[in-house]
Amino acid sequence: MPYPEMMLTPMRAELTSNGFTELKSAEDVENAFQNAEGTMLIVVNSVCGCAAGAARPGVIESLNNEKKPSKLFTVFAGQDLDATATARGFMLPFPPSSPSVALFKDGKIVHMVERKNIEGYNYIAIADNLKTAYNKFC
């Protein structure tokens, strides 16, 4: 059973107020990948504590970098089910994980931060991980 939307609004806004576009349907995700030239970041958002304490703040901090993805997207695990499933299809061979962060270049996944790379880490470590990837691929 999905969470009440009013509970998720601040969790969504933490990313959307920082330039991320929500992909709420499978069609939204497919459309994002139709125009996949360049670099694209997709955050699989979540209600869990490591999303609030490390993933979202780390992703936001990672954008304070000279090089960064040209497109920023997010899906919400456990809520926008079709969008999340479709996005995860593009993240293969990585297993489903939430929260997680995937960097794509020209539609191909080039870097993945799985939950196991988020849980137990602080937001600065997440940001540094992503900045290293941006400097290499963006």
C-alpha positions, 0 to 999 in steps of 0.5 A: 500500500503506497504512503499517503501523498502528503507524507511524501510531498516534502521528500519529493520537494527536497529534490524537485526544489533543487532542479530534479524533474519527477518521473511519475509514470513508465511513459515519463521514464521512457520519454526521458530515455528517448532524448538520452543524449548527454548525461542524466542522473536518476535518483530512486527516492525513498522514505527510509532514513538513509534517503533522508540523512544521506542520499538526498542531501548527498545528491544535492551537495554533489551538484556543487561541482563544476561538472554535473549531469545535464538532466536530473530526474527522480522516481519514488520507490514504493509510490510511483511503482510503474515509473520506478520499475521502468527506471530500474530496467534501465539500471540493469545489471544492478539489482533493485535498490532504494534509495539509489542513484544512477548516472547515465551517459548517452542512455547507458549506465556508467555509474551506480550508487546502490543502497549498500553504498549509501546506508552507513555513509554520510552525505559528504561521502555520497556527494564525493562519490558522485562528484568523482563520477561527474568529473569522469563522465560529464 
